[in-house]
Structure formats: structure tokens, C-alpha cells
Amino acid sequence: MIRQLKIAHDQAVEQRATAMVTMKAMLVHALDALRRETADKRQISLARQLAALRPRRLEGPEDALRYTLRTLAQRWHYLDAEAHELTKMIGDLVQRVAPQLLEPFGIGVDTAAEILVVTGDNPERIKSEAALAKLAGIAPVPTGSGMTGGRHRINHGGHRQLNAAIYRTVIVRMRFHQPTISYVARRTAEGKTKREIIRCLKRYVIREVYHLLRPAPRRAPAAS
């Protein structure tokens, strides 16, 4: 169910972004007054203003442009409402099946949904934490020659959507999660690069996710 809803959600988000990019590109050809009125506006404010345009009769390029901008803005509003509705539906399903995934800092509905979709599609492959890390493309790949320990690089294989979801969680924690901020400062002082620190943090997150997905062991009933 989550997989099916997420297909529609991701398509709505992609088309919404395309509509916004097209609106901004079309505004380049608008009159100076309209460009000044829409400058530095947030996306929702820009779409709201352009959707309220009242084009005159279709007699020239400026009229055609106003019709186009209004149509694109109305499309953006429709797709935005659709994406929010689907997000709520997906969130309700995630809350029903795995509410524990929403508890850690930085893991939102979209990331939790992606985790559930990937693990649900590959239950036979997730036998350990290392297997989940490899499936997500987070298991480090050695780059040494064999003569020395060498370094490791980020794995570019695995499930790219899950990898991107874990990456977003790491970036959120690096900006707003104080323990992660302190960890980044410590590892930077040790000489680690930002890419290496992100690789380490992604492995920490996937370990946390693995233990959240494992069912709690059942306790044997007490003897009477």
C-alpha cells in the first residue's frame, strides 16, 4: 500500500517542481512590473499571486504569457494539494505498521516509507545489519592496494532511493542534532573529510534503522 501511494506522491512532487521551474523561466519574459512584484517570493506565495492573474483578451504575447503563468500556477497548487494529501495517507500507514521508525531525530514520513518499501521488497536479503547496509549502498568499499590498509570509499551500488533517504537524514542531523554536530566537529579535528564523516554517519543511521525493524523478542510465559 505504501509503495503504491508513494509512486503517485513522488510523481506529484516531481511534476510540481517542474511547474515551478517553468513558471520562473516564463517570468523572465514578463514585463518589468510583474517581475518586480514576484521577485524573491517563496514558492507558495509566487504560485498564489500568479494564479490570481486576470488576463485580458488574447491579443498579444503579454496576454498569452499571463494565461500561461496562471495555468502553471493553478497546476502547481493542484499538485501541491495532491502531494500533501498523499503524504498524510502514507504517514497514516507508516504510523500503523512501524511507528518506531518516526521516533529517531531526522527520520520523517518519506524516509520511513522508503525504508519500509525497500525492506518489504527484499525480506530474504536482510539477514543482518551488514546486509541492510549493503542493500542501501552504505557498506564501505576498500580502496587499498592489498599491501596496506588503505582507505574506504562510498559504495555507489545498492538501492539509490533508500541511500538518498538515509543521506537526507544524515544532513538534517548534521545541521540540527547537537550530538551529531559534536561528532562532526570531533571527526573533523581528527582529519576526516566531510565525505568520510557522512559515510560514517550513514552507517550509524542504517544500524539504528536495522534494530528498529527487528521484531522485539517474545518473552516466554512465566511458570504458574
N, C-alpha and C positions, 0 to 999 in steps of 0.2 A: 504493500500500500504506500509506504513512504517512497519507494523507488518510483512508482507511477506518478505520484504527486510532484516529486522533485523534478521529473522531466519537464512537466508543464511550468513549474516555478522557474527553473533555470532558463528555459526559453523565453519566458516573460521578462526576466531580468535582462537577458541579452538584447532583446528587441527594444526594451525601454532605454537601455544605454545607446543603442543605435539611433533611436528617435532623438535623444538629447544631442548627440554629436551632429546629427543632420540639422537640427534647429540652430545650433551655434554656427554651423558652416553657412547656413542660409542668411543668418543675421549680418554676415559680412557684407552682403549686397543691399542691406536695408538703408533707409535714409538716416542721416546723422542723428536726428532727433530720437528715433526708435533705438538706435544703437546706444545712445547716452542713457535712455530710460532703462535699458536692460543690462547695462554694464555692471559687473561684479555682483550679480544677483545669484542667490542659491538656486539649485535646480528646480525645486518645487515652486519657488517664487517666480522664476522665469517662465515655467510652464503655465502657471496660473495667469500671469499677465498676458502671455501670447494667446492663451485660449480665450481670453476676453476680447480679442481684437474684433472689430466690426468692419469688415472690408466693404468698400463701396462697390459700385457696379464694376464688372470685369472689363476695364477699358485700357489698361496699360500694365507694364511689368510690375509696378509697385502694388497694384491691386492683386495681381497673381501671387506676388510674394506674401502679402498679408493673408490670403487664403491658405497658402502652403504652410505658413507658420502656425496659423490657427489649427489646421488639420493635424499637424505634427504634435502640437501641444495637447490637443484633445486625446490623441493616441497615447501620448506619454502618460496622461492621467489615468486612462483606462488600464494600461499595462501596470502602472504603479498600484492601483487598487487590486488588480488581479494577483500581483506578486505578494502583496500584504495578506490577502485572503488565503492564498496557498501556504504562506509561511505560518499562519495561525493553525491551519489544518495539520501541517507537518509537525508543528510544535506540540499539538494535542496528542498525536500519535507517538512522538518521542517520549512525552511525559507519561503516556500509558505503558509503554513497553520497557523503557530504560531511563527513568528519571534521574538515576545516579550519574548519568553522563553530563547532565546540565549543572551539576554541583561545582566541579572544579572551575577555577578562575580562567576565563578566556575561551571556554568551550560553549558556543552558542548553539542555537537550534540547527543552523545549517551544517555546522561541523559535526554535531551529534548525529544528524540524519545521514551524512555521508559515511560516518563510521558504521552505522547500522546497516546501510545498504551494502557496503563492501564486505563486512563480516557475514552478513546474511547470504551473500552470493558465494562465499568461499569458506563455509564452515569446516570442511575437511582439511583445509590448509592451515588453519590457525590452531596449532597444537602447542605453541609456546610463545613466549614474548618475542623471541628472536624471529619466529616465523611471521608474526604480525608485523614486525619491523621490516622484514624483507618484503612482505606483500605491499607495504606502504612505500617502499623505496627509501627507507630510512636507515637500513643496515649499512654501516660504513664499508667502503671498498678499499682494501690496502693498495697503496701505490708504490711501495718499496720494491727494490730490485730482487729481494730474496737474500742478499748479502747483509742487509741491515734491516732494522725495524721499520724505518721509513715512516711516512705519513699515511693518512687515510683521506679519501675524498668522498664527497657526497654521491650517493647512488642515484643515477638518473633513470633507473628502471622502476619497476613496481607500478602501483595504481596511482596515476598522476593526480586525480581528483582528491583522493584521500591524502596524498602527500601535500597538496596545496592547502587542504583544510587544517592539517597539523601545523603547517608553516604559518597560517594566519593566527592560530592560537599562540604560537611562539612570539610572533611580532607584537600581539596585544600584551602579552606578559612582559616583554622587554620594555614596553612603554609605560605600563600602569601597575605592574605587580612588583611590589618592593623586594621580596626575596629574589625574584628573577633579576631585577635591576642590580642588586648587590652581587649576585652570581656573575653577571656580565662584567661588572667592574673588577671583580677579583680575577676572572679568567683573562681579561684584557691586560691586567697588570702582570700576569704570568707570561704574556707574549702571544696569546691566542688571537687569531684573526676573527673578524666578525663572522665569516662563513663557517669557521670551525666551531665557534660558540653556538651558532644557530644549529649546526649539525648535532652537537651535544644536547641542546635543549629539545630538539625534535625527538631524540631518543628517549629523553626523560618523559616527554608527553606520551609517547606511544607505550612506554612501560606503564604509566598511570592508566591509560585507556585499557590496556590489556587486563589489568587487575580489576577495573570497573566492570568489564564484560564477563569475567569469570563468575559463574554462579557460586553463591556462598555455600560452603559445605553444610549438609544437613546433619543435625545433631541426633545421635541415637536416643530413642526414648528412654527416660530414666526407669530403672527397675522399680517395680512396686514393692 
